[in-house]
C-alpha cells in the first residue's frame, strides 16, 4: 500500500495494477481502506490459474475444484 501510494503521489505513475493480488485476495482494497496496511499475500510467482470451471484462483491457496 505504501509503495503504491508513494508512486502515485510522486507522479511516477498514473495507476497501480492489482490483477494478480486481486486473484489471491479479492478483498484487498477493502482491507487496505479499512486500515490494515499489511502487504498483499500475492508474491507475484506467476502461478495464477484458471480452472475448467473458468474461475481464477491462486495455486498457492486453492485447487481448481475449490473455486468460490
Buried (B, 14 or more C-beta within 10 A) or exposed (E): BEEBEEBEEEEEEEEEEBEBBBBBBEEBEEBBEEEEEEEBEBEEEEBBBEBEEEBBBBBEEBEEEEBE
